[in-house]
Amino acid sequence: MKTERLYYNDPYLFEFDARVIDVVEAAGRRGLILDRTAFYPTSGGQPNDLGALGGIRVLDVYEDEVSGAVVHVVGERITPGAVHGSVDRTRRRDHIQQHSGQHVLSRAFVQLFSQDTVSFHMGESTSTIDLATEVVTADQLTEAEEAANRAVLENRPVTVCYIPPESATIAGLRKPSERTDEIRVIDIEGFDRSACGGTHVRMTGEIGPILILGTERVRKQVRVHFVCGSRAIRYAREANRVLERIGQMLSVGPLDAANAVRALWQEHQASRKRMEELDEKLLDYEAAELLPEDGIVARAFKGRGIDALRLLASKVCARPGIVALLADESDQLRVVFARSGDVSLDMAALLKQVIERFGGRGGGRSNHADAGGLQAGSAVEVSEFARRSAVH
């Protein structure tokens, strides 16, 4: 027996009475099947409603694919019979705003740029639509957002109607429906008609502001992130607070924060480049002071990092007749072995001996080799072992 879905014709029905006609197992919990329900099950990109049945919290709601019944998952026992249901009003109203806003925004992209919505997903904090296009420009996002908000301000009526499947091709739907039975259509007067089983507003003005947050490429499509209604207000409020805090730190107004941060970032990048240049000069001095013993420079360091170790080794070996055996203890124990061009000692073979003794992974060529993740010993022990091995 299919469940009568009360939300189809009254999405603002939050309290209802029904009968529990069956209790089923639902992922280790009790699943209640009612003869009628105002609870929306997860479907079409819209999450399920929450609330209570007979005072017991509803944990999940889904549709049984075989029977078509709506299953209400609860954590406590409810016996079959009469039950009063209560839908979480705040969650339902939020979902109504997001889903209706999606219809309006999707129509705007079609109307302006012939960009169809391939899929829709409503998340806990933001929602997304995937557009069948590889590129959406910043100007197009602005135009679509403005067109969607105009439709909201026009406060167009939103109604529900049902059509037979054979009428789908002439019904003016935004995208074709694959349903073979009766099709539920959400009609935004003079703006959009879409086959949809979700919950929606009565007038577009109830959607509230529609705000596009950004985009990302997903496969060969563009994913648009957006929020509507109360979510948009909360997002704008928090974004403004963040901009105010940044502005206060930089002594500029909120709307000037981006330019101030950009200038600060450019200054940081210039300073970083200068520091790297100075660090390299210091390495020149350090390399010059590392004097070899029997043609070998073996040293242990702490917190130098692999990049600095490699550069130091190359500078040491710029002189003739030198083997550099450097070890460093930072996030892990690493080694870098290098030799001058006139030395014949095989660094890759030497590294293999060290790995066999201390563990780790690495490799290289005859003139340069390095490894990380050595499991035993210290930087001093590793560099000394490598020196002895090189001598012998």
C-alpha positions as a Python dict, from the first residue, in 0.01 Angstrom:
ca = {
    (1, 'M'): (0, 0, 0),
    (2, 'K'): (143, 337, -100),
    (3, 'T'): (144, 616, 155),
    (4, 'E'): (-82, 915, 83),
    (5, 'R'): (155, 1211, 64),
    (6, 'L'): (-15, 1508, 226),
    (7, 'Y'): (274, 1744, 150),
    (8, 'Y'): (203, 1711, -223),
    (9, 'N'): (-93, 1947, -199),
    (10, 'D'): (-17, 2129, 126),
    (11, 'P'): (356, 2182, 195),
    (12, 'Y'): (261, 2405, 491),
    (13, 'L'): (86, 2119, 673),
    (14, 'F'): (296, 2066, 987),
    (15, 'E'): (51, 1873, 1206),
    (16, 'F'): (-149, 1571, 1094),
    (17, 'D'): (-316, 1253, 1214),
    (18, 'A'): (-258, 911, 1060),
    (19, 'R'): (-250, 540, 1132),
    (20, 'V'): (57, 319, 1166),
    (21, 'I'): (-25, 31, 933),
    (22, 'D'): (307, -157, 942),
    (23, 'V'): (640, -172, 1127),
    (24, 'V'): (946, -277, 927),
    (25, 'E'): (1317, -317, 995),
    (26, 'A'): (1513, -9, 878),
    (27, 'A'): (1892, -42, 909),
    (28, 'G'): (1868, -187, 1259),
    (29, 'R'): (1592, 52, 1369),
    (30, 'R'): (1212, 59, 1352),
    (31, 'G'): (1055, 185, 1033),
    (32, 'L'): (694, 296, 1051),
    (33, 'I'): (467, 296, 748),
    (34, 'L'): (163, 522, 777),
    (35, 'D'): (-152, 536, 570),
    (36, 'R'): (-87, 911, 518),
    (37, 'T'): (201, 1145, 598),
    (38, 'A'): (314, 1505, 582),
    (39, 'F'): (681, 1397, 616),
    (40, 'Y'): (889, 1443, 301),
    (41, 'P'): (1127, 1150, 227),
    (42, 'T'): (1476, 1218, 88),
    (43, 'S'): (1432, 1251, -288),
    (44, 'G'): (1523, 1465, -589),
    (45, 'G'): (1815, 1638, -417),
    (46, 'Q'): (1599, 1748, -121),
    (47, 'P'): (1670, 1601, 225),
    (48, 'N'): (1399, 1442, 436),
    (49, 'D'): (1186, 1613, 695),
    (50, 'L'): (1234, 1557, 1066),
    (51, 'G'): (991, 1588, 1354),
    (52, 'A'): (795, 1348, 1576),
    (53, 'L'): (532, 1074, 1564),
    (54, 'G'): (333, 1025, 1882),
    (55, 'G'): (592, 1235, 2065),
    (56, 'I'): (876, 1007, 1948),
    (57, 'R'): (1152, 1166, 1743),
    (58, 'V'): (1167, 1081, 1372),
    (59, 'L'): (1530, 1010, 1277),
    (60, 'D'): (1498, 961, 901),
    (61, 'V'): (1236, 938, 628),
    (62, 'Y'): (1280, 754, 299),
    (63, 'E'): (1075, 593, 24),
    (64, 'D'): (1071, 215, -13),
    (65, 'E'): (1168, 160, -376),
    (66, 'V'): (963, -158, -411),
    (67, 'S'): (634, -69, -243),
    (68, 'G'): (643, 309, -282),
    (69, 'A'): (559, 346, 88),
    (70, 'V'): (717, 623, 296),
    (71, 'V'): (921, 474, 583),
    (72, 'H'): (957, 682, 903),
    (73, 'V'): (1261, 570, 1105),
    (74, 'V'): (1226, 602, 1484),
    (75, 'G'): (1438, 489, 1776),
    (76, 'E'): (1156, 382, 2008),
    (77, 'R'): (864, 140, 1988),
    (78, 'I'): (533, 261, 1846),
    (79, 'T'): (245, 18, 1816),
    (80, 'P'): (22, 15, 1505),
    (81, 'G'): (-284, 238, 1526),
    (82, 'A'): (-363, 606, 1544),
    (83, 'V'): (-71, 847, 1573),
    (84, 'H'): (-23, 1223, 1562),
    (85, 'G'): (257, 1356, 1346),
    (86, 'S'): (446, 1683, 1384),
    (87, 'V'): (688, 1809, 1116),
    (88, 'D'): (986, 2027, 1211),
    (89, 'R'): (860, 2366, 1085),
    (90, 'T'): (1197, 2543, 1070),
    (91, 'R'): (1359, 2266, 866),
    (92, 'R'): (1058, 2235, 630),
    (93, 'R'): (1039, 2611, 568),
    (94, 'D'): (1411, 2621, 497),
    (95, 'H'): (1381, 2335, 246),
    (96, 'I'): (1082, 2503, 82),
    (97, 'Q'): (1285, 2821, 30),
    (98, 'Q'): (1593, 2640, -105),
    (99, 'H'): (1404, 2411, -344),
    (100, 'S'): (1177, 2683, -479),
    (101, 'G'): (1477, 2913, -517),
    (102, 'Q'): (1648, 2641, -719),
    (103, 'H'): (1358, 2628, -964),
    (104, 'V'): (1377, 3005, -1010),
    (105, 'L'): (1756, 3011, -1047),
    (106, 'S'): (1759, 2717, -1289),
    (107, 'R'): (1497, 2889, -1506),
    (108, 'A'): (1709, 3206, -1507),
    (109, 'F'): (2011, 3019, -1647),
    (110, 'V'): (1794, 2857, -1915),
    (111, 'Q'): (1615, 3178, -2004),
    (112, 'L'): (1930, 3390, -2028),
    (113, 'F'): (2198, 3150, -2153),
    (114, 'S'): (2026, 2819, -2248),
    (115, 'Q'): (2219, 2645, -1970),
    (116, 'D'): (2016, 2350, -1839),
    (117, 'T'): (2032, 2223, -1482),
    (118, 'V'): (2153, 1862, -1483),
    (119, 'S'): (2124, 1797, -1109),
    (120, 'F'): (2034, 1966, -781),
    (121, 'H'): (2158, 1900, -428),
    (122, 'M'): (2046, 2067, -108),
    (123, 'G'): (2310, 2059, 164),
    (124, 'E'): (2294, 2153, 531),
    (125, 'S'): (2431, 2504, 473),
    (126, 'T'): (2438, 2559, 95),
    (127, 'S'): (2275, 2413, -216),
    (128, 'T'): (2412, 2344, -565),
    (129, 'I'): (2297, 2304, -922),
    (130, 'D'): (2512, 2147, -1193),
    (131, 'L'): (2481, 2326, -1526),
    (132, 'A'): (2530, 2153, -1862),
    (133, 'T'): (2808, 2385, -1970),
    (134, 'E'): (3185, 2400, -1927),
    (135, 'V'): (3208, 2774, -1862),
    (136, 'V'): (2996, 3027, -1674),
    (137, 'T'): (3136, 3380, -1656),
    (138, 'A'): (3117, 3615, -1358),
    (139, 'D'): (2888, 3844, -1558),
    (140, 'Q'): (2654, 3553, -1636),
    (141, 'L'): (2635, 3462, -1267),
    (142, 'T'): (2540, 3821, -1184),
    (143, 'E'): (2275, 3835, -1458),
    (144, 'A'): (2121, 3504, -1351),
    (145, 'E'): (2118, 3607, -986),
    (146, 'E'): (1950, 3939, -1070),
    (147, 'A'): (1690, 3769, -1293),
    (148, 'A'): (1611, 3515, -1021),
    (149, 'N'): (1566, 3787, -759),
    (150, 'R'): (1339, 3984, -992),
    (151, 'A'): (1113, 3679, -1014),
    (152, 'V'): (1111, 3663, -635),
    (153, 'L'): (1018, 4031, -601),
    (154, 'E'): (740, 3991, -856),
    (155, 'N'): (579, 3755, -602),
    (156, 'R'): (444, 3519, -865),
    (157, 'P'): (194, 3249, -758),
    (158, 'V'): (332, 2895, -732),
    (159, 'T'): (78, 2619, -789),
    (160, 'V'): (71, 2241, -820),
    (161, 'C'): (-102, 2054, -1100),
    (162, 'Y'): (-102, 1697, -1226),
    (163, 'I'): (-79, 1592, -1589),
    (164, 'P'): (-85, 1253, -1764),
    (165, 'P'): (252, 1139, -1907),
    (166, 'E'): (125, 1168, -2265),
    (167, 'S'): (79, 1543, -2212),
    (168, 'A'): (439, 1601, -2097),
    (169, 'T'): (567, 1701, -2440),
    (170, 'I'): (314, 1984, -2473),
    (171, 'A'): (309, 2094, -2110),
    (172, 'G'): (596, 2344, -2147),
    (173, 'L'): (817, 2174, -1886),
    (174, 'R'): (1166, 2315, -1839),
    (175, 'K'): (1313, 1967, -1885),
    (176, 'P'): (1153, 1638, -2000),
    (177, 'S'): (1008, 1401, -1741),
    (178, 'E'): (1085, 1028, -1750),
    (179, 'R'): (782, 935, -1539),
    (180, 'T'): (536, 690, -1692),
    (181, 'D'): (255, 766, -1448),
    (182, 'E'): (89, 1091, -1346),
    (183, 'I'): (333, 1384, -1340),
    (184, 'R'): (329, 1641, -1060),
    (185, 'V'): (413, 1985, -1198),
    (186, 'I'): (527, 2293, -1005),
    (187, 'D'): (404, 2599, -1194),
    (188, 'I'): (560, 2940, -1123),
    (189, 'E'): (313, 3162, -1302),
    (190, 'G'): (449, 3295, -1631),
    (191, 'F'): (803, 3190, -1543),
    (192, 'D'): (871, 2818, -1498),
    (193, 'R'): (702, 2477, -1514),
    (194, 'S'): (891, 2175, -1381),
    (195, 'A'): (807, 1816, -1294),
    (196, 'C'): (892, 1785, -926),
    (197, 'G'): (787, 1595, -615),
    (198, 'G'): (936, 1841, -367),
    (199, 'T'): (786, 2097, -130),
    (200, 'H'): (754, 2456, -251),
    (201, 'V'): (635, 2804, -158),
    (202, 'R'): (291, 2944, -242),
    (203, 'M'): (430, 3272, -378),
    (204, 'T'): (784, 3342, -500),
    (205, 'G'): (815, 3629, -251),
    (206, 'E'): (834, 3366, 25),
    (207, 'I'): (1165, 3242, -119),
    (208, 'G'): (1347, 3553, -3),
    (209, 'P'): (1681, 3666, -146),
    (210, 'I'): (1875, 3430, -375),
    (211, 'L'): (2253, 3462, -342),
    (212, 'I'): (2510, 3284, -561),
    (213, 'L'): (2822, 3202, -358),
    (214, 'G'): (3054, 3071, -629),
    (215, 'T'): (3122, 2796, -881),
    (216, 'E'): (3350, 2500, -944),
    (217, 'R'): (3421, 2272, -1239),
    (218, 'V'): (3285, 1918, -1196),
    (219, 'R'): (3371, 1689, -1484),
    (220, 'K'): (3252, 1886, -1790),
    (221, 'Q'): (2990, 2083, -1600),
    (222, 'V'): (2980, 2391, -1380),
    (223, 'R'): (2853, 2353, -1024),
    (224, 'V'): (2687, 2668, -886),
    (225, 'H'): (2671, 2711, -508),
    (226, 'F'): (2384, 2922, -375),
    (227, 'V'): (2165, 3000, -73),
    (228, 'C'): (1811, 3134, -46),
    (229, 'G'): (1589, 3306, 208),
    (230, 'S'): (1700, 3283, 571),
    (231, 'R'): (2021, 3109, 468),
    (232, 'A'): (2110, 3402, 241),
    (233, 'I'): (2046, 3650, 522),
    (234, 'R'): (2258, 3450, 768),
    (235, 'Y'): (2537, 3417, 511),
    (236, 'A'): (2533, 3788, 428),
    (237, 'R'): (2532, 3880, 799),
    (238, 'E'): (2831, 3657, 874),
    (239, 'A'): (3018, 3768, 561),
    (240, 'N'): (2967, 4131, 663),
    (241, 'R'): (3099, 4059, 1012),
    (242, 'V'): (3408, 3893, 865),
    (243, 'L'): (3468, 4189, 633),
    (244, 'E'): (3426, 4429, 925),
    (245, 'R'): (3685, 4239, 1132),
    (246, 'I'): (3931, 4234, 842),
    (247, 'G'): (3867, 4603, 777),
    (248, 'Q'): (3929, 4689, 1141),
    (249, 'M'): (4262, 4505, 1137),
    (250, 'L'): (4370, 4686, 821),
    (251, 'S'): (4208, 5021, 909),
    (252, 'V'): (3985, 5026, 602),
    (253, 'G'): (3612, 4999, 535),
    (254, 'P'): (3453, 4653, 481),
    (255, 'L'): (3415, 4706, 106),
    (256, 'D'): (3781, 4809, 76),
    (257, 'A'): (3905, 4500, 260),
    (258, 'A'): (3972, 4297, -57),
    (259, 'N'): (4203, 4562, -205),
    (260, 'A'): (4381, 4604, 128),
    (261, 'V'): (4433, 4228, 163),
    (262, 'R'): (4559, 4209, -196),
    (263, 'A'): (4815, 4482, -128),
    (264, 'L'): (4921, 4307, 192),
    (265, 'W'): (4956, 3977, 6),
    (266, 'Q'): (5170, 4134, -265),
    (267, 'E'): (5390, 4286, 4),
    (268, 'H'): (5417, 3947, 172),
    (269, 'Q'): (5513, 3777, -154),
    (270, 'A'): (5783, 4037, -221),
    (271, 'S'): (5920, 3993, 132),
    (272, 'R'): (5913, 3616, 97),
    (273, 'K'): (6107, 3633, -229),
    (274, 'R'): (6365, 3860, -68),
    (275, 'M'): (6399, 3620, 227),
    (276, 'E'): (6453, 3328, -10),
    (277, 'E'): (6727, 3523, -185),
    (278, 'L'): (6892, 3601, 148),
    (279, 'D'): (6856, 3240, 264),
    (280, 'E'): (7034, 3122, -51),
    (281, 'K'): (7317, 3367, 9),
    (282, 'L'): (7349, 3238, 366),
    (283, 'L'): (7368, 2886, 226),
    (284, 'D'): (7659, 2998, 8),
    (285, 'Y'): (7844, 3111, 321),
    (286, 'E'): (7745, 2795, 510),
    (287, 'A'): (7857, 2570, 224),
    (288, 'A'): (8191, 2747, 210),
    (289, 'E'): (8245, 2687, 583),
    (290, 'L'): (8168, 2312, 561),
    (291, 'L'): (8519, 2180, 518),
    (292, 'P'): (8563, 1817, 408),
    (293, 'E'): (8755, 1552, 598),
    (294, 'D'): (8913, 1307, 359),
    (295, 'G'): (8692, 1456, 86),
    (296, 'I'): (8368, 1399, 284),
    (297, 'V'): (8133, 1651, 441),
    (298, 'A'): (7908, 1458, 682),
    (299, 'R'): (7669, 1670, 889),
    (300, 'A'): (7353, 1628, 1096),
    (301, 'F'): (7086, 1898, 1124),
    (302, 'K'): (6754, 1960, 1296),
    (303, 'G'): (6456, 2123, 1127),
    (304, 'R'): (6626, 2220, 801),
    (305, 'G'): (6383, 2042, 568),
    (306, 'I'): (6454, 1845, 251),
    (307, 'D'): (6463, 2143, 11),
    (308, 'A'): (6724, 2331, 213),
    (309, 'L'): (6925, 2009, 252),
    (310, 'R'): (6929, 1945, -124),
    (311, 'L'): (7033, 2302, -202),
    (312, 'L'): (7309, 2296, 60),
    (313, 'A'): (7439, 1964, -76),
    (314, 'S'): (7451, 2102, -431),
    (315, 'K'): (7643, 2411, -316),
    (316, 'V'): (7892, 2201, -116),
    (317, 'C'): (7953, 1978, -418),
    (318, 'A'): (8005, 2273, -651),
    (319, 'R'): (8365, 2246, -536),
    (320, 'P'): (8574, 1960, -677),
    (321, 'G'): (8651, 1637, -497),
    (322, 'I'): (8373, 1643, -235),
    (323, 'V'): (8105, 1400, -115),
    (324, 'A'): (7821, 1557, 90),
    (325, 'L'): (7637, 1328, 332),
    (326, 'L'): (7367, 1533, 504),
    (327, 'A'): (7096, 1415, 745),
    (328, 'D'): (6811, 1611, 901),
    (329, 'E'): (6558, 1549, 1177),
    (330, 'S'): (6238, 1753, 1131),
    (331, 'D'): (5894, 1603, 1065),
    (332, 'Q'): (6085, 1286, 974),
    (333, 'L'): (6444, 1167, 942),
    (334, 'R'): (6577, 1243, 594),
    (335, 'V'): (6910, 1215, 415),
    (336, 'V'): (7063, 1377, 107),
    (337, 'F'): (7378, 1237, -54),
    (338, 'A'): (7560, 1420, -332),
    (339, 'R'): (7906, 1428, -494),
    (340, 'S'): (8115, 1656, -710),
    (341, 'G'): (8136, 1582, -1080),
    (342, 'D'): (8494, 1453, -1052),
    (343, 'V'): (8412, 1195, -780),
    (344, 'S'): (8320, 839, -882),
    (345, 'L'): (8145, 721, -563),
    (346, 'D'): (7789, 597, -639),
    (347, 'M'): (7539, 790, -423),
    (348, 'A'): (7245, 561, -511),
    (349, 'A'): (7442, 254, -399),
    (350, 'L'): (7545, 430, -78),
    (351, 'L'): (7184, 528, -7),
    (352, 'K'): (7078, 166, -52),
    (353, 'Q'): (7315, 63, 227),
    (354, 'V'): (7172, 330, 457),
    (355, 'I'): (6811, 227, 385),
    (356, 'E'): (6898, -138, 454),
    (357, 'R'): (7039, -31, 791),
    (358, 'F'): (6791, 239, 900),
    (359, 'G'): (6480, 180, 687),
    (360, 'G'): (6302, 449, 489),
    (361, 'R'): (6230, 500, 121),
    (362, 'G'): (6414, 689, -148),
    (363, 'G'): (6632, 669, -454),
    (364, 'G'): (6835, 870, -700),
    (365, 'R'): (7126, 858, -939),
    (366, 'S'): (7496, 802, -907),
    (367, 'N'): (7561, 1172, -838),
    (368, 'H'): (7263, 1250, -613),
    (369, 'A'): (7024, 1046, -398),
    (370, 'D'): (6792, 1116, -105),
    (371, 'A'): (6547, 934, 120),
    (372, 'G'): (6294, 1003, 395),
    (373, 'G'): (6107, 823, 668),
    (374, 'L'): (6412, 651, 817),
    (375, 'Q'): (6285, 446, 1109),
    (376, 'A'): (6591, 393, 1331),
    (377, 'G'): (6874, 603, 1462),
    (378, 'S'): (6930, 977, 1470),
    (379, 'A'): (7061, 1224, 1213),
    (380, 'V'): (7405, 1201, 1374),
    (381, 'E'): (7407, 820, 1363),
    (382, 'V'): (7287, 810, 1003),
    (383, 'S'): (7540, 1065, 875),
    (384, 'E'): (7823, 888, 1060),
    (385, 'F'): (7719, 548, 923),
    (386, 'A'): (7710, 693, 571),
    (387, 'R'): (8057, 847, 620),
    (388, 'R'): (8206, 513, 732),
    (389, 'S'): (8036, 332, 444),
    (390, 'A'): (8169, 587, 193),
    (391, 'V'): (8523, 551, 324),
    (392, 'H'): (8510, 173, 297),
}
